[in-house]
Amino acid sequence: MNWSDSEKLKVEISGHTACITIDNPAANTWDTESLPALKSLIEKLNSTKEIFALVITGAGEKFFSAGADLNIFADGDANKARDMAQFFGEGFETLADFRGVSIAAINGFAMGGGLEVALACDIRIAESQAQMGLPEAKVGLLPCAGGTQRLSWLVGEGWAKKMILCGERIKADTAKEIGLVEEVVNPGESLNRAMALAEQAGEQSPISVSSCKDLIHQARNNAVSQALPYERQKFVDLFGTNDQKEGVTAFLEKRKPNWTNS
């Protein structure tokens, strides 16, 4: 089977586990090609009953994923923003609803949409050198792929506000302390540990696992489901502001933004 519709998502099948590698140099960013491809890939895995688990990691040694390709937003086009928000929502929500066990092997920087894809997984394994953050407000944007919702659910409102509102970037040991990741491993070991955990999950009845996961998600999903579309709309609304244009332009020009609160 041709699992992936994009060369930016590599897929290997090992036993009952699919290993997905985000491979979009240099920072494994997400774009209008890879996000729909993720949705399609997860749908294929869901329809293949021999697949019990998936692991997602990043190519290379530096980045798990740096999030969205900000060049897409450089012209401040709200229609592009709306399309990207929809692609992010569909891709990551399809991942969150994968019927089996999903594990993020965070092998480097996980920033913005890169952290949000990990938040959409069931379990997160981080390497000790990994750093995580949702820095969208630094460029006049906001996390539009579940970040404001799933992060708050995992780590509590205080830490979510510290990371999102203050731009706090955290290291792997702090991420484990606050419940953002479940395990921290040595550099280069996240994928092997994630694959081992996926194999462990595969020893359980996949039908039972699917039912258990559905039940575990019930309380969260009831609280979050209505907020996710609102999150995406607020993201698009920012594209009518001067600060959004200034933030993205300053980032791409590698300078400090001049905010006008307008």
N, C-alpha and C positions, 0 to 999 in steps of 0.2 A: 504493500500500500504506500502511496505517496502521502506521507503524514503531513508535511508542512507545505503551505502555499508560498512560503518565503524562504530565501536562503539566509535570512537574518534569524531564523529559528531552526536550529539543528535538532534532530530527534534520533535517539537510539533506544531500541527496545532491549531490555535485559530481563528475561523471565517474564514476570507479570508487571514490571515497572517500565514506564516511559521516562527517559531522561531528556529534558528539553534544555538546550543551551542557547541563551540570548547571544547572538554573534553579529553585532553591528558596530564595528570599530569606529572611533577609538574608545567610546565610552558605553557601548551597548545601549544606546538610546532607543526609545520607542517612536514610531512614526506611522503614517497612514498606510504603510505596507505591513508592518509587523503586527500591529494591533488587531486588524481583521484576521490576519493569519493565525494569531493566538486563539481567537474565538473559534475559528474553523477547526484548528487542531484539537482543542479540548472537546469539541462536539464529536470528532472522530474517535477520540479516546473513550468518550462516554458510551459510544455505540459499539465498542469492541469489548465484549465481556471478558476476554482473557487479560485485559489490563485492570489491575487492582489499585495501582498507585502511580503517582508521577512525582518526579523531582525536577526542579528548575534551578539553573545556575547561570553564571555569566562566563563568557569566553575570556581567556587571558587571566592575569594575576592581579590586576588593579581594580577593575570594576565588576561588580555584580550587574548593576545598571544605574546610569546617571539620570534616568527619567526621560522626559520628553525632549525631542530635538527642538530647542528654542528657536532655531532658524525658521521654523514653521510659523512662529508668532511674530516675526520681526516687523511685518507690515501692519500689524494691529487689526487684521481682518477678522471681524466677529464671526463670519460664516465659517472660516477655517477653524476658529476656536470651537464653534459649536460642533463641527464634524469631529474634531479631535476629542472633545469631551465625550461625544457619543461612542467613538471607537474605544476610548479608555473604559467607559462604563460597561459596554458590551463585552469587551475582552476580559476584564478583571472580574466582572460578576459571573461570567461563564466559568472562569477558573474557580471562583469561590464556591460555585455550585457543583463542581466536579464530584461525581458520585463516590469516588474512592478517596484515598488519603493523598494529600498534596503537601510536599515538603520543599521549602526554599533553602538551597545551599548557598548562603551569602558569603561569597569568596572575595569581597572587596567593598568598595563604596556602593551603598544603596541609597540613592538620593531621589527625592521627589517621587515620580512614577516608578522609579526603581525600588523604593521602599514600599510603595503601594501594592506592587505585584507580590511582594513578599507577604504583606499584610493579608492579601487575598488567599494565601495558602493556609493550611491547617497548622503546620509546624514550621518553625524557622531555626536553622542551624547556622551560626555565624562563626567565621574564623576570627581569631583574636585581633587581627589587624583591621578588621572591617569597621567602617564608620557609617552611621545612618542619620538621616535627617529629612525634613520636609521644608526646604528652603524657598518655596514658591513666593512667599510674601517679600522676599529680598528682591524679586524682579517684578513686583506688582501683580502677581498672580495668586492663586490659591490651589491647594491639592484638590483635584477634581475627580480622582479615581478611587474614592472611598477613604482617603486619608483622614479627613476630619471625623469620620464615623468609626472606622475600624481601629484606628490608633487610640481613640478615646476609650473604646470598649476594652482594649487590651491593657492599657497602662494607666487608665484613669484620667479624669479631666485635667488635673493639675499638670501632669507630665505632658499630656497632649498639648496643652496651652503653651507650656514652656518650649516645646519643640516647634510648634507651628507659629505662635505669635512672637516668640523671641528668636526664632531661627537657631535654636540650640541643636548642635550636631553632637551625637553621642557615640561613644565607643562601645565595642562589643560587651565588655564587662558590665558597663552601666545598663546596656540593653537587657542583659540577663537579669540584673537586679530588679528592674522595673517590670519584667514580664513581657518585654517586646520579643525576645528570642528565648527558646527553651534550652538551648545548649550553646556553649562556646568551645571551639576546638582549635587546635594549632593550625597555623597557615598551611594551606594545601590539603587539609583533611576534611573540609566540609562536604564535598561530594561523596567521598567514601562513606562518611557517617550517615549522610542522608540516604544513600542507596541501601545501607545496612538496615536503617530504620524502616525504609519502604519494604524491604524483604521481610522484616519482622511483622509489619502490618499485613503483608500478603499471606501470612500463616493463619490469619483469622478468616472467618467466612466473609467474603466480599458483600454478600447481601446483608449480613448483620452489621458490618461496618457502615454501609450506606444508610441503613435505618438509624443507627446510633448517631451518625454525623447529622442527619436531618433533624433529629430530636435535640441534639446539642445546640444546633443553630436556631431553633425555634424562637427562643426569647430574644436573641440578638436581632434576628431578621425582622421580627415584628417591630422592633424599635427603629431599625436602620433603613428599612426598605423605602419608606416615604421620604427619608432625608436624602438619599442618594441622587434622585433627579434634581432636587433643590440645590445640592452641592454643584452639580454640573451647570445649572442655570446661573448660579452666582458667579461661576468661573467665566461664562460667556459675558455676563453683565460688565465685568471688569474691562472688556475691550471697548467700552465707550469712555474710558478715562484716560487722562493724560499720563497718570502715573504708570499705567500698564505699558504704554508706548515707551516711556522713559526707562522703566525697569529693564525691559527686554533689550532695548538699544544699548543701555549702559553695560549690561552683561556681555553682549556680543562685542562691544568695543573695549571690554576689560577695564572699565572705569567705575567709579562710585556714582550711583544715581543721585539726581537732584530732585527730591520729592517735592511736589507742590500741593499734595492732598486735594487734587482736582481730577 
